[in-house]
Amino acid sequence: MFEAMFFLVICLLGFIVYFLPTWVAFGRGAKNSAGILILNLFTGWIGIGWLIALIWAVCAECEEKEVKKSAPNMFRGGSTGWDQ
């Protein structure tokens, strides 16, 4: 019983470490997340492939979140927006 639980824990830890570059890429919102996933999936078992995927995930440009501009608020003492 102990051996089976130990085996499952080791497999789970291995899975987490193996897909770490993918989770970093998706967590950061990298534009190339799908490419990093594919690279990690097919070449991650080679140590250099995993390292390249991790570096790419950390250095990848992230998608900029669109900032909504709200209408000017007249009640906070700010500009009404009409006097520009």
TARACOR-V608354 format. One record per residue. N is the residue number from 0. RES is the residue in one small letter. PHI is phi in whole degrees, 0 to 359 (* if undefined). PSI is psi as a letter, one per 30 degrees, with the letter a starting at -180 (* if undefined). Layout:
# TARACOR-V608354
N;RES;PHI;PSI
N;RES;PHI;PSI
This chain:
# TARACOR-V608354
0;m;*;e
1;f;297;e
2;e;296;e
3;a;293;e
4;m;293;e
5;f;299;e
6;f;298;e
7;l;295;e
8;v;295;e
9;i;297;e
10;c;296;e
11;l;296;e
12;l;297;e
13;g;297;e
14;f;297;e
15;i;296;e
16;v;293;e
17;y;299;e
18;f;263;g
19;l;304;e
20;p;300;e
21;t;294;e
22;w;293;e
23;v;296;e
24;a;296;e
25;f;290;e
26;g;293;e
27;r;276;f
28;g;74;h
29;a;295;k
30;k;295;e
31;n;258;h
32;s;300;e
33;a;294;e
34;g;296;e
35;i;293;e
36;l;299;e
37;i;295;e
38;l;299;e
39;n;295;e
40;l;293;e
41;f;266;f
42;t;238;g
43;g;295;f
44;w;291;f
45;i;273;k
46;g;305;e
47;i;290;e
48;g;295;e
49;w;294;e
50;l;294;e
51;i;297;e
52;a;297;e
53;l;293;e
54;i;296;e
55;w;296;e
56;a;294;e
57;v;285;e
58;c;267;f
59;a;292;k
60;e;288;k
61;c;265;l
62;e;289;k
63;e;280;k
64;k;281;k
65;e;288;k
66;v;263;k
67;k;279;k
68;k;266;k
69;s;273;l
70;a;293;k
71;p;299;k
72;n;261;j
73;m;285;f
74;f;272;f
75;r;263;g
76;g;84;g
77;g;274;a
78;s;292;k
79;t;281;f
80;g;92;f
81;w;268;f
82;d;263;g
83;q;267;*
